[in-house]
């Protein structure tokens, strides 16, 4: 199953109030494993950058002034997003800006049925705990050393790791018990209904999994491809 984990940075909190998208980062997962494919763009918002927003992500109006406009990258973005589920943290916020920008370009909005909100999942799985991306990274032992400011691509990479852990880690049971058959669920339902085994400390890291995926893609005439074509 293909999924896209994404994050955005903006000039503020409300697209309807005049704020705009300034950065978007997307990570591709297939069966919850990063494939190495990603999409990242800085975007000229065609407006000023409030100081409070710049303190969060470090992107100044001057830095963004020579970057492409959203309509310059919209075709590439739509193609990359495809029709698969879209995973974000506090996803309603990111969807409001993404759909707002699509609307300004005369493009149809993305169906909210594709939205997978890791914040909502975290609140169900860890009630009463902190649910920020930083807090979830600490909970799952994910390295935060590179995150000095918010950045869409880095945050999407971190969120991809958090999402895997929130939905059962890398060791998901096959559900072979007679009284507990495997259940086919949507991503939003999976954390509350799929039987999972806790993540193990010796599981492969995200970097190792990415390297493995790249190695497999580089194999010439693998047996499983021949079998599929035959």
C-alpha positions as CSV (number, residue, x, y, z in Angstrom):
1,X,0.0,0.0,0.0
2,X,1.3,3.4,-1.0
3,X,1.0,6.3,1.4
4,X,2.4,9.9,1.4
5,X,3.6,11.5,4.7
6,X,3.8,15.3,4.3
7,X,4.3,18.5,6.2
8,X,3.9,22.2,5.4
9,X,5.3,25.5,6.6
10,X,3.2,28.6,6.3
11,X,3.1,32.4,7.0
12,X,0.6,31.9,9.7
13,X,-2.4,29.9,11.0
14,X,-5.2,30.8,8.6
15,X,-5.3,30.5,4.9
16,X,-8.8,32.1,4.9
17,X,-7.2,35.0,6.8
18,X,-4.6,35.6,4.1
19,X,-1.8,33.3,5.2
20,X,0.0,31.2,2.5
21,X,2.0,28.0,2.1
22,X,5.8,28.5,2.0
23,X,7.2,25.0,2.1
24,X,6.0,21.5,1.5
25,X,7.8,18.2,2.1
26,X,6.5,14.7,1.1
27,X,7.8,11.2,1.8
28,X,6.6,8.1,0.0
29,X,5.9,4.9,2.0
30,X,5.0,1.6,0.5
31,X,3.8,-0.9,3.1
32,X,4.9,1.5,5.8
33,X,8.5,1.5,4.5
34,X,10.2,4.6,3.1
35,X,11.1,4.1,-0.6
36,X,13.6,6.9,-0.8
37,X,11.3,8.9,-3.1
38,X,10.4,12.4,-1.8
39,X,9.2,15.8,-3.0
40,X,10.3,19.1,-1.5
41,X,9.6,22.7,-2.5
42,X,10.1,26.1,-1.0
43,X,7.3,28.4,-2.3
44,X,7.1,32.2,-2.8
45,X,4.0,33.3,-0.8
46,X,3.8,36.6,-2.7
47,X,3.4,38.4,0.7
48,X,5.5,39.4,3.7
49,X,6.6,37.0,6.4
50,X,5.4,37.7,9.9
51,X,8.2,37.7,12.5
52,X,6.5,35.1,14.7
53,X,6.2,32.7,11.7
54,X,9.9,33.2,10.7
55,X,11.0,32.4,14.2
56,X,9.3,29.0,13.9
57,X,10.7,27.9,10.5
58,X,13.5,30.4,9.7
59,X,12.2,31.2,6.2
60,X,12.4,34.9,5.4
61,X,10.5,36.8,2.7
62,X,13.9,37.6,1.1
63,X,14.9,33.9,1.0
64,X,11.5,33.0,-0.5
65,X,11.4,35.9,-3.0
66,X,13.1,33.9,-5.9
67,X,11.4,30.6,-5.2
68,X,8.7,29.2,-7.5
69,X,5.0,30.1,-7.0
70,X,2.6,27.4,-6.0
71,X,1.1,27.2,-9.5
72,X,4.6,26.5,-10.8
73,X,4.9,23.3,-8.8
74,X,1.3,22.2,-8.6
75,X,1.4,19.7,-11.5
76,X,4.5,17.9,-10.0
77,X,2.8,17.9,-6.5
78,X,-0.5,16.5,-7.8
79,X,1.3,13.7,-9.6
80,X,3.4,12.8,-6.6
81,X,0.5,12.8,-4.2
82,X,-1.5,10.5,-6.6
83,X,-4.7,9.1,-5.1
84,X,-3.3,7.4,-2.0
85,X,-3.8,8.2,1.7
86,X,-2.1,11.4,2.9
87,X,-0.6,11.3,6.4
88,X,0.1,14.5,8.4
89,X,0.3,15.6,12.0
90,X,-2.7,17.8,12.9
91,X,-3.7,17.0,9.3
92,X,-6.7,19.4,9.2
93,X,-4.2,22.4,9.3
94,X,-2.1,21.1,6.4
95,X,-5.1,20.1,4.4
96,X,-6.6,23.6,4.8
97,X,-3.5,25.2,3.3
98,X,-3.0,22.6,0.6
99,X,-6.6,22.7,-0.6
100,X,-6.5,26.5,-0.3
101,X,-3.6,26.7,-2.6
102,X,-5.1,24.2,-5.0
103,X,-8.3,26.3,-5.1
104,X,-6.4,29.4,-6.0
105,X,-5.0,27.5,-9.0
106,X,-8.4,26.3,-10.0
107,X,-7.7,22.7,-9.0
108,X,-10.1,20.5,-7.2
109,X,-9.6,20.0,-3.4
110,X,-8.2,16.8,-2.0
111,X,-10.9,14.6,-0.5
112,X,-10.7,14.6,3.3
113,X,-11.4,10.9,3.1
114,X,-7.7,10.5,2.2
115,X,-6.6,12.3,5.4
116,X,-4.7,10.3,8.1
117,X,-4.1,12.4,11.2
118,X,-1.3,11.2,13.4
119,X,-2.3,13.6,16.1
120,X,-5.7,11.9,16.4
121,X,-4.0,8.5,16.3
122,X,-1.6,9.6,19.1
123,X,-4.4,10.9,21.3
124,X,-6.1,7.5,21.1
125,X,-3.0,5.5,21.6
126,X,-1.4,7.7,24.4
127,X,-4.2,9.5,26.2
128,X,-3.0,12.1,28.6
129,X,0.5,12.3,27.1
130,X,2.1,15.0,25.1
131,X,1.3,14.6,21.4
132,X,3.7,17.0,19.7
133,X,6.0,15.6,17.0
134,X,8.9,16.3,19.3
135,X,7.3,14.4,22.2
136,X,6.4,11.4,20.0
137,X,9.9,11.3,18.6
138,X,11.3,11.2,22.2
139,X,8.7,8.5,23.2
140,X,9.8,6.2,20.3
141,X,13.5,7.0,20.4
142,X,13.7,8.8,17.1
143,X,16.7,11.1,16.7
144,X,15.8,14.8,16.8
145,X,19.3,16.2,16.7
146,X,18.9,17.7,13.3
147,X,15.7,19.5,14.2
148,X,16.7,23.0,15.4
149,X,13.9,24.7,13.5
150,X,10.7,23.4,11.9
151,X,11.3,22.3,8.3
152,X,8.7,20.5,6.1
153,X,10.9,17.8,4.6
154,X,12.7,17.0,7.9
155,X,9.5,17.0,9.8
156,X,7.9,14.7,7.2
157,X,10.9,12.3,7.5
158,X,10.5,12.3,11.3
159,X,6.7,11.9,11.1
160,X,7.1,8.9,8.8
161,X,9.0,7.1,11.5
162,X,6.5,8.1,14.1
163,X,3.6,7.0,12.0
164,X,5.2,3.5,11.6
165,X,5.5,3.3,15.4
166,X,2.0,4.6,16.0
167,X,0.5,1.9,13.7
168,X,2.3,-1.0,15.3
169,X,6.0,-0.6,14.7
170,X,7.9,-2.7,12.2
171,X,6.8,-6.1,13.7
172,X,3.1,-6.5,12.9
173,X,1.5,-9.9,13.7
174,X,0.0,-12.0,10.9
175,X,-3.2,-12.4,12.9
176,X,-3.3,-16.2,12.4
177,X,-5.2,-17.1,15.6
178,X,-8.6,-18.7,14.9
179,X,-10.4,-16.2,17.2
180,X,-8.5,-13.2,15.9
181,X,-8.5,-13.2,12.1
182,X,-6.5,-10.6,10.2
183,X,-8.6,-7.4,9.7
184,X,-8.4,-5.2,6.7
185,X,-8.8,-1.7,7.9
186,X,-8.2,1.8,6.6
187,X,-5.1,3.6,8.0
188,X,-7.2,5.7,10.4
189,X,-8.9,2.6,11.9
190,X,-5.8,0.4,12.1
191,X,-4.3,1.7,15.4
192,X,-7.5,0.8,17.3
193,X,-8.4,-2.5,15.6
194,X,-5.4,-4.3,14.2
195,X,-3.6,-6.8,16.6
196,X,0.0,-5.7,16.8
197,X,3.2,-6.7,18.5
198,X,5.2,-3.9,20.3
199,X,8.2,-2.5,18.4
200,X,11.4,-4.3,19.2
201,X,14.6,-2.5,20.1
202,X,16.6,-4.5,17.5
203,X,14.3,-3.6,14.6
204,X,16.0,-2.2,11.5
205,X,16.4,1.6,11.5
206,X,14.7,3.8,8.9
207,X,18.0,4.4,7.2
208,X,18.7,0.7,7.0
209,X,15.3,0.1,5.5
210,X,15.8,2.8,3.0
211,X,19.1,1.4,1.9
212,X,17.6,-2.1,1.6
213,X,14.7,-0.7,-0.5
214,X,17.3,1.0,-2.8
215,X,19.3,-2.2,-3.0
216,X,16.3,-4.3,-4.0
217,X,15.3,-1.7,-6.6
218,X,18.7,-2.0,-8.2
219,X,18.6,-5.8,-8.6
220,X,18.6,-7.0,-12.2
221,X,16.0,-9.6,-13.2
222,X,15.1,-10.7,-9.6
223,X,13.3,-14.0,-9.4
224,X,10.1,-12.5,-8.0
225,X,9.8,-10.1,-11.0
226,X,10.3,-13.0,-13.5
227,X,7.7,-15.0,-11.6
228,X,5.2,-12.1,-11.8
229,X,5.8,-11.6,-15.5
230,X,5.5,-15.3,-16.3
